[in-house]
Amino acid sequence: MFKDRHDAGEMLAKALSKYKGKKDTIVLAIPRGALQIGEVLHKRLGLPLDIIVTKKISHPVSEEYAIGAVGPDGECFLSEGALEVDPDYIIKERRRLSGAVEDRYRRYRGDRPKPRLAGKTVIIVDDGIATGSTMLTAIRVIRKQKAKEIIVAVPVGPPEAVMMLAKEADEIVCLATPSPFFAIGQFYGDFSQVEDEEAIAILKRCR
């Protein structure tokens, strides 16, 4: 469906053209893969690019099954699946992942303060949605910072996850909602992992 993330970014940029050069609008990419898409949006739409970091809390017996997620400054949101899990496990994972989130901010951005989002239109971009828990956390973290408007922009996602996120965001731009949906990578010709070094380089280029 997409050659690679750059191809997906070009398509998303066209779909988001109404935001080109819009004042008080910022693109926040979920590292690491989404930064390749975010760089395309930065160039095509003339918008600043930064990051929003969240980490999913995995079910103790299934790493792929998310029962919640942790965002910056220790923000934590849980799904119904967390009700069947030992609370001590969640407390430990929240502490561990909160540290990992802050470490990634420091590694990618140094000591620069996180962007102020109050009163801004925020476009959150990722290279795809699976369960939607990571994106949901990003939306709620940004909502708490009193953003004026939150737009979710992704190339692909399963219909049920997109519908769930549409209830939380002010707008959702998803280019494709195929079903059945097994993994994000199945819709890319090249879904190579983006390393930290490239992610950091992208942020520096777009600063």
BELKAKA-V631345 format. One line per field, one symbol per residue. ss: DSSP state (H for helix, E for strand, - for the rest). burial: # if it has 9 or more other ideal C-beta (glycine too) atoms within 8 Angstrom, else .. A space follows every 10 residues. Layout:
BEGIN
ss->???
burial->???
END
This chain:
BEGIN
ss->-E--HHHHHH HHHHH-HHH- ----EEEEE- ---HHHHHHH HHHHH--EEE E---EEEEE- -EEEEEEEEE -HHH-EEE-H HHHH--HHHH HHHHHHHHHH HHHHHHHHH- ---------- EEEEEE--E- --HHHHHHHH HHHH----EE EEEEEEE-HH HHHHHH---- EEEEEE---- ---HHHHE-- -----HHHHH HHHHHH-
burial->.#.####### ###.##..## .#..###### ########## ##.##.#.## #########. ....###### ##..###.#. ##..#...## ..##..##.# ##.###.##. ......#..# ########## ########## ###.#.#..# #########. ##.##..##. .#######.. #..#..##.. #..#...### .##..#.
END
